[in-house]
Amino acid sequence: MGGSAPRRDHHLPAETTSFVDRRGELTQGRELLARARLVTLTGPGGVGKTRLAARIAARVQRAFPDGVRFVHLSGLHDPALVPFAAADALGLHDRSAQPALDALVEQVRDRRLLLVVDNCEHLAAACARLAAALLHGTEGVRILATSRHRLGLTEEHLLEVRPLPVPDPHADLSAAEGYPALTLFADRAAAVVPGFRLTPANRASVARLCHRLDGLPLAIELAAVRMRVLDVDQLLDRLDDRYRFLTTGSPAALPRHQTLRAAVAWSHDLCTLPEQTVWARLSVLAGSFDLETAEAVCADATPQTVTRPPEGGDLPCAAPLPAAPLPALPAQLREGSGVGVRGGGGPGEGDLPVGGCGAVARGGGGSGAGGWPVGGSGAGGWFQDGAGAGGWPADGFGVRVGPTGGSGAGVRVGEGSGAGVRVEEGSRAVGGPGALFQPADNPGASVQPADNPGARLHSAAEHTRSTLALPPPPGPRTDDVLEAVAGLVDKSVLCREPGPGGVRYRLLDTLRQYGLEQLRRAAGEEEAARRRQRDWMLRRAEACERGWFGPGQPETVARLRADRDNLRAALDFSLSTPGEALAGLRLAGALWFYWHACGASREGLYWLDRALAAAPEPTRERARGLWVAGLLAAATRDLPRGHRHAAEALALARALGDAAEAAHAEYVIGVIRLFGDDLPGALRHFETTVARGPVPGQHLSLVGLDQVELACALAFLGEAERAVEVCEQALGLCERHGEKWVRSYVLRILALAHSVRRDWPRAERHGREALRLKLAVHDVIGIALTLDLLASIAAERGAHEHAALLLGGADRAWADIDTGRWGSHTLNSTRRDSEERSASALGRDAFERAHRRGHALGLAELVGHACQEPGRPHPAEATAGPPPHDDTAVRLTRRETEVARLVAEGLANQQIADRLVIARRTAEGHVERILSKLGFSNRSQIAAWMTAQR
């Protein structure tokens, strides 16, 4: 059994901000796609390739009857997973034993569709293999790729995406509104400063700013966010400072990648310390994530170490502080401004300025003693506003400024001297938190105390080190993370998007890479963050497994699907980091229900193969992994391999004394007998396990499936009465827990049993109820199996046109799974009998027409048709005619039409609310009004009606 997956929109990504005109590129892209099957948009990061690709795809989607699908690769790092990502975007559920790429090509061989593959540069070879296989193995598939580099295929046509045109700041700017770069800045600035627009007074400054940013859209958007606190001229001045800090050359001559880096680094400087820390730690997350995940990864201060100087020696200048924030330094540190941090006992005070755009040591003017003062109190906590910097005294050797104050500078102040420090323009901190100030153009130079040019600060390497563990600083707490995430959204660092369960967030790839660079400046911080991310994914997966046999299955699956990239990242970290393999095996095994029930058998088997090879020790985790691998291998029709895994799992579980895992392994062995058409053997097996009853720790889903498989064997062997009796027991178990997935299979077997008894009305009623439940959890394989059964029932009842339509829909559903119906004699003979009976009654032409109608329907529409009484006119037929906005037809408002379209896609009210960014109650109200206007009683009727209007 298995194959459910939630509805996920792999069509074009929703646009949350306006699109600045790129008419030329849009026209070029459409023309290239008209004559070439592979078009790659190339250009630097932040230039707008993804947005342009989505717009081009939207313009040409009507030319592709089988649709446009979007493959997001930014959160993917394993080349082996590229075919899985493409199959997932296409809604394919292959369970064959052939290689994943071959199966993908086979399933789309006869389709006409556009595949948009986004962010190919880090997986260029795998993307090239995918493109080549599709180009050579199909005729109707076209590919629109985005990458910083070409894929290198001879069939590839390139479209270079250039930065937005910018006018000469010194020329006539009367027509400045015609330049997209200025329009983009004005649009984004107006979002934070209502009423902002280009005027004769600010055009020149905006033009200079956009010119300085080389017309790069991402850089312009990041700069525009600062209009909340600065005007255009101030913005330009601060940006000039940032450029002088990053380079010794002319800012106007910077290459584009350094221009973008300057804008990103400046945005980083302007973040608060918690925001910088959260940005860095969030960079380990792949794809989108929710707030709980952000808190789990970021709200943790790991114990820090500092390097203790030897007796009588100097204070070393570089010590790792894994939990500290990772800011860049201000553009200029001028002598004499004063920081208000007192050194060891002397009257003088050093001076490290912290004001301006690069200010990072923000705190109250408190004592500056250990900890992170807030609001001048000197108590532990994050720096907020003020002039004083925190730090801690160092046994009379002066003060170490910055490890927790954020500047990252390690300074040695002679005992009693309190000497100031001069840092030349363009200097920066190197080596992460606590690093030595060094001029950017001379990394080897030492920094001199301002009042003693002859003195030098010794590097950490010149000292004998000993480490002293200190209590961790009061790093990001849960509330800190929430505030930091809000600030990063406000600064356009994080993108906010709707998702299952509420709001989700995403780091653009360019910003993620920058955050990861900051994270890697502190030794061990990246691994610690990735371990926290893995541990959180494991906790979430195990919580979902515990609650799987219950009422929240659709929500659980939707949440895990949204977390798919982070699950992959957690598994990859575990299986590529020494000492973490067992945790990876535990995670892969805990996700058994996801791999099996969500149509992800192929990918699940990929991870379990790796995990079992990496963790060969005889553990409970291995026993679990073996039977799950056996189940998934059986689902891909590799029955010998599945049996080997399950038998090994059973032996290991018994040796460990684990009755639950032994029972799970026994279930797999029985299923393999059933799949192998050993019906008597399967019957004996499941009679034994069901008679034994549940064992402590056995998952209730597998308890229920034991009963399902027993009833299935009984029905196929003609013992319909016993099959019905077993199904009634299984239904009771499901109803007590509010479970849907196993219940849908119980109902399907009930329909099968009543078919054996030739009780067609009951068989059809149970089949329809099963189909509705399977649509609720988007069980594609279950839908295909049940459609076959209902088509057979309809043919037996004489509803031949209805049977032909259902067969067309079933064939379309099987095309996403296996067109050969797994080579099953039973399934194929049942389908063949239904076709022969209906075609004979209708005539071949009428049969083909009805079959084509069913084949053209989506799953939601198909279920809507299937659940109508055969002799009763379908709502789609009753209301067919003028489109919904015609004066002679029912009129829906524009919003109601949007909602009706999403209902037709199978979305629930909460998902509709998330998609349209409205309240759930508002979505419910729209659905009720649509039902009332159309005179319908259920959502399936809305879905069928919408299909008829297209």
CORVEN-V775275 format. One record per residue. N is the residue number from 1. RES is the residue in one small letter. PSI is psi as a letter, one per 20 degrees, with the letter a starting at -180 (999 if undefined). OMEGA is omega in whole degrees, -180 to 180 (* if undefined). Layout:
n->{N,N}
res->{RES,RES}
psi->{PSI,PSI}
omega->{OMEGA,OMEGA}
This chain:
n->{1,2,3,4,5,6,7,8,9,10,11,12,13,14,15,16,17,18,19,20,21,22,23,24,25,26,27,28,29,30,31,32,33,34,35,36,37,38,39,40,41,42,43,44,45,46,47,48,49,50,51,52,53,54,55,56,57,58,59,60,61,62,63,64,65,66,67,68,69,70,71,72,73,74,75,76,77,78,79,80,81,82,83,84,85,86,87,88,89,90,91,92,93,94,95,96,97,98,99,100,101,102,103,104,105,106,107,108,109,110,111,112,113,114,115,116,117,118,119,120,121,122,123,124,125,126,127,128,129,130,131,132,133,134,135,136,137,138,139,140,141,142,143,144,145,146,147,148,149,150,151,152,153,154,155,156,157,158,159,160,161,162,163,164,165,166,167,168,169,170,171,172,173,174,175,176,177,178,179,180,181,182,183,184,185,186,187,188,189,190,191,192,193,194,195,196,197,198,199,200,201,202,203,204,205,206,207,208,209,210,211,212,213,214,215,216,217,218,219,220,221,222,223,224,225,226,227,228,229,230,231,232,233,234,235,236,237,238,239,240,241,242,243,244,245,246,247,248,249,250,251,252,253,254,255,256,257,258,259,260,261,262,263,264,265,266,267,268,269,270,271,272,273,274,275,276,277,278,279,280,281,282,283,284,285,286,287,288,289,290,291,292,293,294,295,296,297,298,299,300,301,302,303,304,305,306,307,308,309,310,311,312,313,314,315,316,317,318,319,320,321,322,323,324,325,326,327,328,329,330,331,332,333,334,335,336,337,338,339,340,341,342,343,344,345,346,347,348,349,350,351,352,353,354,355,356,357,358,359,360,361,362,363,364,365,366,367,368,369,370,371,372,373,374,375,376,377,378,379,380,381,382,383,384,385,386,387,388,389,390,391,392,393,394,395,396,397,398,399,400,401,402,403,404,405,406,407,408,409,410,411,412,413,414,415,416,417,418,419,420,421,422,423,424,425,426,427,428,429,430,431,432,433,434,435,436,437,438,439,440,441,442,443,444,445,446,447,448,449,450,451,452,453,454,455,456,457,458,459,460,461,462,463,464,465,466,467,468,469,470,471,472,473,474,475,476,477,478,479,480,481,482,483,484,485,486,487,488,489,490,491,492,493,494,495,496,497,498,499,500,501,502,503,504,505,506,507,508,509,510,511,512,513,514,515,516,517,518,519,520,521,522,523,524,525,526,527,528,529,530,531,532,533,534,535,536,537,538,539,540,541,542,543,544,545,546,547,548,549,550,551,552,553,554,555,556,557,558,559,560,561,562,563,564,565,566,567,568,569,570,571,572,573,574,575,576,577,578,579,580,581,582,583,584,585,586,587,588,589,590,591,592,593,594,595,596,597,598,599,600,601,602,603,604,605,606,607,608,609,610,611,612,613,614,615,616,617,618,619,620,621,622,623,624,625,626,627,628,629,630,631,632,633,634,635,636,637,638,639,640,641,642,643,644,645,646,647,648,649,650,651,652,653,654,655,656,657,658,659,660,661,662,663,664,665,666,667,668,669,670,671,672,673,674,675,676,677,678,679,680,681,682,683,684,685,686,687,688,689,690,691,692,693,694,695,696,697,698,699,700,701,702,703,704,705,706,707,708,709,710,711,712,713,714,715,716,717,718,719,720,721,722,723,724,725,726,727,728,729,730,731,732,733,734,735,736,737,738,739,740,741,742,743,744,745,746,747,748,749,750,751,752,753,754,755,756,757,758,759,760,761,762,763,764,765,766,767,768,769,770,771,772,773,774,775,776,777,778,779,780,781,782,783,784,785,786,787,788,789,790,791,792,793,794,795,796,797,798,799,800,801,802,803,804,805,806,807,808,809,810,811,812,813,814,815,816,817,818,819,820,821,822,823,824,825,826,827,828,829,830,831,832,833,834,835,836,837,838,839,840,841,842,843,844,845,846,847,848,849,850,851,852,853,854,855,856,857,858,859,860,861,862,863,864,865,866,867,868,869,870,871,872,873,874,875,876,877,878,879,880,881,882,883,884,885,886,887,888,889,890,891,892,893,894,895,896,897,898,899,900,901,902,903,904,905,906,907,908,909,910,911,912,913,914,915,916,917,918,919,920,921,922,923,924,925,926,927,928,929,930,931,932,933,934,935,936,937,938,939,940,941,942,943,944,945,946,947,948,949,950}
res->{m,g,g,s,a,p,r,r,d,h,h,l,p,a,e,t,t,s,f,v,d,r,r,g,e,l,t,q,g,r,e,l,l,a,r,a,r,l,v,t,l,t,g,p,g,g,v,g,k,t,r,l,a,a,r,i,a,a,r,v,q,r,a,f,p,d,g,v,r,f,v,h,l,s,g,l,h,d,p,a,l,v,p,f,a,a,a,d,a,l,g,l,h,d,r,s,a,q,p,a,l,d,a,l,v,e,q,v,r,d,r,r,l,l,l,v,v,d,n,c,e,h,l,a,a,a,c,a,r,l,a,a,a,l,l,h,g,t,e,g,v,r,i,l,a,t,s,r,h,r,l,g,l,t,e,e,h,l,l,e,v,r,p,l,p,v,p,d,p,h,a,d,l,s,a,a,e,g,y,p,a,l,t,l,f,a,d,r,a,a,a,v,v,p,g,f,r,l,t,p,a,n,r,a,s,v,a,r,l,c,h,r,l,d,g,l,p,l,a,i,e,l,a,a,v,r,m,r,v,l,d,v,d,q,l,l,d,r,l,d,d,r,y,r,f,l,t,t,g,s,p,a,a,l,p,r,h,q,t,l,r,a,a,v,a,w,s,h,d,l,c,t,l,p,e,q,t,v,w,a,r,l,s,v,l,a,g,s,f,d,l,e,t,a,e,a,v,c,a,d,a,t,p,q,t,v,t,r,p,p,e,g,g,d,l,p,c,a,a,p,l,p,a,a,p,l,p,a,l,p,a,q,l,r,e,g,s,g,v,g,v,r,g,g,g,g,p,g,e,g,d,l,p,v,g,g,c,g,a,v,a,r,g,g,g,g,s,g,a,g,g,w,p,v,g,g,s,g,a,g,g,w,f,q,d,g,a,g,a,g,g,w,p,a,d,g,f,g,v,r,v,g,p,t,g,g,s,g,a,g,v,r,v,g,e,g,s,g,a,g,v,r,v,e,e,g,s,r,a,v,g,g,p,g,a,l,f,q,p,a,d,n,p,g,a,s,v,q,p,a,d,n,p,g,a,r,l,h,s,a,a,e,h,t,r,s,t,l,a,l,p,p,p,p,g,p,r,t,d,d,v,l,e,a,v,a,g,l,v,d,k,s,v,l,c,r,e,p,g,p,g,g,v,r,y,r,l,l,d,t,l,r,q,y,g,l,e,q,l,r,r,a,a,g,e,e,e,a,a,r,r,r,q,r,d,w,m,l,r,r,a,e,a,c,e,r,g,w,f,g,p,g,q,p,e,t,v,a,r,l,r,a,d,r,d,n,l,r,a,a,l,d,f,s,l,s,t,p,g,e,a,l,a,g,l,r,l,a,g,a,l,w,f,y,w,h,a,c,g,a,s,r,e,g,l,y,w,l,d,r,a,l,a,a,a,p,e,p,t,r,e,r,a,r,g,l,w,v,a,g,l,l,a,a,a,t,r,d,l,p,r,g,h,r,h,a,a,e,a,l,a,l,a,r,a,l,g,d,a,a,e,a,a,h,a,e,y,v,i,g,v,i,r,l,f,g,d,d,l,p,g,a,l,r,h,f,e,t,t,v,a,r,g,p,v,p,g,q,h,l,s,l,v,g,l,d,q,v,e,l,a,c,a,l,a,f,l,g,e,a,e,r,a,v,e,v,c,e,q,a,l,g,l,c,e,r,h,g,e,k,w,v,r,s,y,v,l,r,i,l,a,l,a,h,s,v,r,r,d,w,p,r,a,e,r,h,g,r,e,a,l,r,l,k,l,a,v,h,d,v,i,g,i,a,l,t,l,d,l,l,a,s,i,a,a,e,r,g,a,h,e,h,a,a,l,l,l,g,g,a,d,r,a,w,a,d,i,d,t,g,r,w,g,s,h,t,l,n,s,t,r,r,d,s,e,e,r,s,a,s,a,l,g,r,d,a,f,e,r,a,h,r,r,g,h,a,l,g,l,a,e,l,v,g,h,a,c,q,e,p,g,r,p,h,p,a,e,a,t,a,g,p,p,p,h,d,d,t,a,v,r,l,t,r,r,e,t,e,v,a,r,l,v,a,e,g,l,a,n,q,q,i,a,d,r,l,v,i,a,r,r,t,a,e,g,h,v,e,r,i,l,s,k,l,g,f,s,n,r,s,q,i,a,a,w,m,t,a,q,r}
psi->{r,r,j,q,q,q,p,p,o,j,b,q,q,q,p,i,r,q,p,p,p,l,g,g,h,g,g,g,g,g,h,g,h,h,i,q,i,o,p,p,p,q,r,r,q,j,i,k,g,g,g,g,g,h,g,g,h,h,h,j,h,i,i,n,h,j,r,p,q,p,o,p,i,h,j,p,i,o,h,i,i,g,h,g,g,g,h,g,h,i,k,q,l,p,k,r,i,r,q,g,h,g,g,g,g,h,h,j,h,j,q,o,r,p,o,o,o,p,m,i,h,i,k,g,g,h,h,g,g,g,g,g,g,h,h,h,i,r,h,j,p,q,p,o,q,p,q,i,q,q,h,j,q,h,i,p,p,q,o,p,o,q,r,q,q,p,q,o,h,i,a,p,k,h,k,h,i,i,p,h,g,h,g,g,g,g,g,h,h,h,h,i,n,p,i,p,r,p,r,h,h,i,g,g,g,g,g,g,g,h,g,h,j,k,j,o,g,g,h,g,g,h,h,h,h,i,i,h,i,q,r,g,g,g,g,g,g,h,h,g,g,g,g,h,h,h,q,i,a,p,h,i,j,p,r,h,h,h,g,g,h,g,g,g,h,g,h,g,h,i,q,r,g,h,h,g,g,g,g,g,h,i,i,i,p,q,b,r,q,r,h,g,g,g,g,h,h,h,m,o,o,q,p,r,q,q,p,p,q,r,p,j,a,q,p,q,i,o,p,p,n,h,i,q,r,m,r,r,r,r,h,p,o,q,p,j,h,p,i,k,p,p,a,n,i,r,h,r,p,r,o,o,q,j,a,a,h,j,p,i,n,p,r,r,l,b,h,j,r,q,a,n,q,p,k,i,h,i,r,q,r,q,q,d,q,r,h,q,q,a,a,q,q,m,l,i,j,b,p,o,p,h,g,i,i,i,h,j,p,p,q,p,p,q,p,i,h,k,q,r,p,p,o,q,p,j,q,r,p,q,j,a,p,j,q,p,p,q,q,h,j,m,h,i,q,r,p,p,q,h,j,m,h,i,q,q,p,q,r,h,i,j,q,p,q,q,q,o,p,q,q,q,r,m,a,p,r,g,h,g,g,g,h,g,g,g,h,h,g,h,j,k,g,p,p,p,q,q,r,p,i,b,q,r,q,p,p,q,g,g,h,g,h,g,h,h,g,g,h,i,i,p,p,i,h,g,h,g,g,h,g,g,g,g,h,g,h,g,g,g,g,h,g,h,g,h,j,g,m,a,i,k,g,g,h,g,g,g,g,h,h,h,j,g,h,h,g,g,h,g,g,g,g,h,j,j,p,p,i,j,h,h,h,g,h,g,g,h,h,h,j,g,h,g,g,g,i,j,k,k,g,g,g,g,h,g,h,h,g,g,g,h,h,i,m,i,q,n,r,h,h,g,g,g,h,g,h,g,h,g,g,h,g,h,h,j,j,m,h,g,g,g,h,g,g,g,g,h,g,g,g,g,g,h,h,i,k,n,h,g,h,g,h,g,h,h,g,g,g,g,h,h,g,g,h,j,k,m,g,g,g,h,g,g,g,h,h,g,h,h,h,h,r,q,q,p,i,p,p,h,g,h,g,h,h,g,h,g,h,g,h,g,g,g,g,h,j,j,m,h,g,h,g,g,g,g,h,h,g,h,h,g,g,g,h,h,j,k,q,h,g,h,h,h,h,g,h,g,h,g,g,g,g,h,g,h,i,k,m,h,g,h,g,h,g,h,g,g,h,g,g,g,h,h,h,h,j,l,n,g,g,h,g,g,g,h,g,g,g,h,g,g,g,g,g,h,i,j,m,h,g,g,g,g,g,h,h,g,h,g,h,g,g,h,h,i,f,o,h,j,l,j,j,p,g,g,g,h,h,g,g,g,g,g,g,g,g,g,h,h,h,h,q,g,g,h,g,h,g,h,g,h,g,h,h,i,q,r,g,g,h,g,h,g,g,h,j,q,p,h,i,p,p,q,h,h,h,h,j,q,c,q,r,h,j,q,h,j,r,p,p,q,r,g,g,h,g,g,g,h,h,h,g,h,i,j,q,r,g,h,h,g,g,g,g,j,l,r,q,g,h,g,g,h,g,g,g,g,h,g,g,g,h,i,k,r,i,r,h,h,h,g,g,h,g,h,g,h,i,999}
omega->{175,176,180,176,-180,175,176,-176,175,172,-174,180,179,178,-178,175,-177,-180,-180,-170,170,-173,-178,-180,178,179,178,-179,179,-179,179,-180,179,-177,-179,-178,176,178,180,173,-179,179,-178,176,177,-177,176,-177,-178,-178,180,179,179,179,178,-179,179,-178,-174,-170,180,180,-176,-176,-179,168,177,-180,-174,179,180,-178,-174,-180,-176,-178,-180,-179,-178,-177,-178,177,178,180,179,179,179,179,-179,180,-179,-178,-177,175,177,-179,-178,179,-173,-178,178,180,179,-179,-179,-175,-180,-173,-175,-177,174,-176,176,178,178,-177,-169,178,-177,-165,-177,178,-170,-177,180,178,177,177,178,-179,-179,180,-180,180,-176,-175,179,177,-173,-180,174,-173,173,-175,170,-177,174,-180,178,179,174,177,-179,-179,-172,171,-174,171,-179,178,-176,173,-178,179,-179,179,174,-177,-176,-179,178,-176,-179,179,-175,-178,-180,-180,-176,-179,179,178,179,-180,-178,-180,-178,177,180,179,180,176,-177,180,180,176,177,179,176,-178,-175,-176,-177,-180,178,179,178,-180,-179,176,179,-180,176,178,180,-175,-178,179,179,-179,179,180,-176,180,-177,177,177,-176,-178,171,-172,-179,176,179,-179,179,-179,178,176,177,-179,179,179,179,-174,-174,176,-179,180,179,-178,-177,-179,173,-172,-179,178,174,179,180,179,-180,180,180,178,176,178,179,-175,175,173,180,177,179,178,179,-180,177,-179,-176,178,-178,177,-179,-180,179,-179,-178,178,-176,179,178,178,-179,-179,-177,-172,-174,-180,178,-180,179,-178,174,173,-180,-178,-179,174,-179,176,-177,178,177,179,-171,-178,177,-177,177,-169,-174,-175,175,-171,-176,168,-178,175,-177,-178,174,-172,-179,168,-176,174,179,177,176,-174,177,-172,164,-176,-177,-176,177,175,180,172,-178,179,-180,175,-171,-177,-176,-179,179,-176,177,174,179,-176,-171,-176,177,-173,-179,-178,-175,178,174,175,-175,-176,179,179,178,180,172,174,-177,178,-173,-173,177,178,-180,175,177,-177,174,176,-180,-177,-175,175,-174,164,-176,176,176,169,-178,180,-176,173,-179,174,176,-177,-176,177,-175,-177,-173,175,-180,176,175,-174,179,-179,180,-180,175,178,176,174,-178,180,-174,177,171,174,175,-176,-176,179,-175,-178,-176,175,-180,-175,168,-173,-175,-179,-176,-179,-179,177,174,-178,176,-178,-177,-177,-176,170,-173,163,-176,-180,179,178,173,-178,177,178,-176,-175,171,-179,179,178,-178,178,-180,-180,178,178,179,-180,173,-179,-178,179,173,175,172,178,-179,179,179,179,179,179,-174,172,-176,-180,172,172,-173,179,-179,176,-180,178,178,180,175,179,-179,-176,178,178,-177,175,-176,-180,-180,179,180,179,177,176,179,178,-180,179,178,178,178,-180,-179,-179,175,178,179,-180,-178,-172,-179,-176,-172,-173,-175,-180,179,179,-179,180,-180,-179,177,177,180,-172,-179,179,173,178,180,179,178,-179,177,-176,-174,177,-179,-180,177,-176,-172,-178,177,177,177,178,179,-179,179,179,-178,-176,-177,179,179,-171,-173,-174,177,-177,-177,-177,-180,178,179,177,-179,-179,175,179,-176,179,177,-177,-177,-175,-177,-179,-176,175,179,179,177,178,-179,-179,-178,176,177,177,179,-179,176,177,179,176,176,174,-172,178,179,179,-180,178,-180,-177,179,178,178,-179,180,-179,180,178,178,179,-178,-178,-175,-178,-180,175,179,178,179,178,177,-178,179,178,179,180,175,180,178,-179,179,172,-174,177,179,178,179,179,-178,-175,172,-180,-177,179,178,179,-180,-179,173,-179,178,-180,-178,-176,176,-179,172,179,-180,171,-179,178,-177,176,179,179,179,179,-179,-180,179,175,-179,-172,-177,179,179,179,-180,179,180,179,177,-179,178,178,179,-178,-178,179,-177,-179,-174,-177,-171,178,180,-180,177,176,-179,178,179,174,177,178,-179,179,174,177,179,-178,173,-170,179,179,179,-179,180,179,179,179,179,177,-178,179,179,-179,175,-179,178,179,178,-172,-180,178,177,-180,179,-177,176,175,-179,-180,176,178,179,-180,178,178,-179,179,177,-167,178,177,179,180,178,180,177,177,178,179,179,177,178,179,179,177,-177,-180,-176,180,-179,177,-178,-177,178,-178,-177,-177,179,177,179,-179,179,-180,-179,-178,-179,-177,180,179,-178,-174,-165,-173,-178,-180,178,-178,179,179,179,180,177,179,-179,-177,-176,170,-176,-178,178,-179,178,177,177,-175,-175,174,173,-175,-176,-176,179,179,179,180,179,-177,-175,-178,-180,-176,176,-172,-178,176,-176,-177,-177,174,-179,171,174,179,179,178,177,176,-179,180,178,179,173,180,177,177,-177,174,-176,-180,179,176,179,179,-177,-177,-180,176,179,180,-179,177,178,179,178,178,-179,179,180,178,178,-179,-179,-175,180,-178,-179,-179,-175,179,178,175,-179,-179,180,179,179,-178,-178,-172,*}
